[in-house]
């Protein structure tokens, strides 16, 4: 039997987000490409999964694959709105939302096709926006009251690129453990 990693490793298979000190144009381009190709990657990894495998969890008491994909759609819709707020207002305060409660709503039970379709449209527009940024646009920012922090749009781009890879790793993890965490209840 494969040994189960510590819960923190299951929660953060790629580690937590760290904004790098050096933000080169090449790195910025990589982050934009992560956004641009994330919906395609999700579609590819999930297209061969039968419906019952979409219920596999990436950790005990975690979300299942279907919930992760729907969460990404909701999170990234909020993300593009935050980008547009920062572009059109001066240091706006954004509104957080209760992601865990959103994951319990009925639309998370619908086919992942709808979430992936949403992601394709959102990411197309979002990547297009970032690709057209002037250097000064990356320094525009918003305030996140829950984090008590200002985020520049460059930091936001890096964060959401990490978010894409983070949840993609969750899906890979759920697949690799083949539903094992659906049966485990954390003490």
QUILIN-V899322 format. One record per residue. N is the residue number from 0. SS is DSSP state (A for helix, B for strand, O for the rest). OMEGA is omega in radians with two decimals (* if undefined). D_CENTER is the distance of its C-alpha to the mean C-alpha in Angstrom with 1 decimal. Layout:
((N;SS;OMEGA;D_CENTER) (N;SS;OMEGA;D_CENTER))
This chain:
((0;O;3.13;30.6) (1;O;3.12;27.5) (2;O;-3.14;27.0) (3;O;3.11;23.8) (4;O;3.07;22.1) (5;O;-3.06;21.9) (6;A;-3.14;19.3) (7;A;3.10;17.6) (8;A;3.09;17.2) (9;A;3.11;15.8) (10;A;-3.04;13.2) (11;O;-3.08;12.4) (12;O;3.11;13.5) (13;O;-3.03;12.7) (14;O;3.13;13.9) (15;O;-3.12;12.7) (16;O;3.02;11.6) (17;O;3.13;14.9) (18;O;-3.09;15.6) (19;O;3.11;18.3) (20;O;-3.11;21.8) (21;O;3.13;22.5) (22;O;-3.12;20.4) (23;O;3.06;22.3) (24;A;-3.14;22.1) (25;A;3.13;21.3) (26;A;3.08;18.2) (27;A;3.11;17.1) (28;A;3.10;17.8) (29;A;3.14;15.7) (30;A;3.11;12.6) (31;A;3.13;13.6) (32;A;3.06;14.1) (33;A;3.10;10.7) (34;A;-3.06;9.5) (35;A;-3.01;12.8) (36;A;-3.13;12.7) (37;A;-3.14;9.3) (38;A;3.13;10.7) (39;A;3.12;13.9) (40;A;3.12;12.6) (41;A;-3.14;11.1) (42;A;-3.12;14.4) (43;A;-3.08;16.4) (44;A;-3.06;15.2) (45;A;-3.01;15.5) (46;O;-3.11;18.6) (47;O;-3.11;21.1) (48;O;3.02;20.0) (49;O;-3.05;22.5) (50;A;-3.10;21.5) (51;A;3.12;22.6) (52;A;3.09;20.2) (53;A;3.10;17.2) (54;A;3.14;18.4) (55;O;-3.13;18.0) (56;B;3.13;16.1) (57;O;3.06;14.5) (58;O;3.06;16.7) (59;O;3.13;19.5) (60;O;3.09;18.6) (61;O;3.08;14.9) (62;O;3.03;13.1) (63;B;-3.07;14.2) (64;A;-3.12;12.6) (65;A;3.12;13.3) (66;A;3.13;11.7) (67;A;-3.11;8.4) (68;A;3.09;8.5) (69;A;3.09;9.9) (70;A;3.14;7.5) (71;A;3.11;4.7) (72;A;3.14;8.0) (73;A;-3.12;9.1) (74;A;-3.06;6.5) (75;A;2.97;6.7) (76;A;3.06;10.4) (77;A;-3.12;10.8) (78;A;-3.13;9.5) (79;A;3.09;12.1) (80;A;3.11;14.6) (81;A;3.09;14.3) (82;A;-3.10;14.9) (83;A;3.07;17.9) (84;A;-3.13;19.2) (85;A;3.13;19.4) (86;A;-3.00;21.1) (87;A;-3.14;23.6) (88;O;3.11;24.4) (89;O;3.07;25.5) (90;O;-3.10;23.1) (91;B;3.00;21.9) (92;B;-3.13;20.7) (93;B;-3.14;17.5) (94;O;3.04;17.3) (95;O;3.08;14.9) (96;O;-3.08;14.4) (97;O;-3.05;14.7) (98;A;-3.12;11.5) (99;A;3.11;13.7) (100;A;3.10;16.4) (101;A;-3.12;14.3) (102;O;3.12;13.5) (103;O;-3.11;17.3) (104;O;-3.01;18.1) (105;A;-3.08;19.9) (106;A;3.10;17.6) (107;A;3.08;15.3) (108;A;-3.13;18.5) (109;O;-3.11;18.8) (110;O;-3.12;18.2) (111;A;3.10;14.7) (112;A;-3.11;16.5) (113;A;3.11;16.0) (114;A;3.14;12.3) (115;A;3.07;12.3) (116;A;3.10;15.0) (117;A;3.14;13.2) (118;A;3.13;10.3) (119;A;-3.13;13.3) (120;A;-3.14;15.0) (121;A;-3.09;12.4) (122;A;3.06;11.4) (123;A;-3.13;15.1) (124;A;-3.07;16.1) (125;A;3.12;13.5) (126;A;3.11;14.4) (127;A;3.09;17.9) (128;A;-3.11;17.9) (129;A;3.14;16.8) (130;A;-3.10;19.3) (131;O;-3.12;22.0) (132;O;2.83;21.6) (133;O;-3.13;24.7) (134;A;-3.12;24.4) (135;A;3.12;25.1) (136;A;-3.14;22.2) (137;A;-3.13;19.8) (138;A;3.05;21.8) (139;O;-3.01;21.4) (140;B;3.00;19.5) (141;B;3.14;18.6) (142;B;3.11;19.2) (143;B;-3.05;16.8) (144;O;3.13;19.5) (145;O;3.11;17.7) (146;O;-3.05;16.9) (147;O;-3.01;20.3) (148;B;2.98;19.1) (149;B;3.08;19.2) (150;B;2.96;16.4) (151;B;3.12;17.7) (152;A;3.03;15.9) (153;A;3.11;16.0) (154;A;3.10;14.3) (155;A;3.13;11.6) (156;A;3.12;11.2) (157;A;-3.13;11.2) (158;A;-3.12;8.7) (159;A;3.01;6.0) (160;A;3.08;7.5) (161;A;-3.12;7.3) (162;A;3.09;3.6) (163;A;-3.10;4.1) (164;A;3.12;7.2) (165;A;-3.11;6.7) (166;A;3.03;5.7) (167;A;3.09;8.1) (168;A;3.07;10.4) (169;A;-3.14;10.3) (170;A;3.09;11.5) (171;A;-3.14;14.0) (172;A;3.12;15.1) (173;A;3.13;15.8) (174;A;-3.08;17.7) (175;A;3.11;19.6) (176;O;2.99;20.8) (177;O;3.05;21.8) (178;O;-3.11;21.4) (179;A;-3.06;23.1) (180;A;3.06;20.9) (181;A;-3.08;21.8) (182;A;-3.07;25.3) (183;O;3.04;24.8) (184;O;-3.10;25.0) (185;O;-3.13;24.2) (186;O;*;27.4))
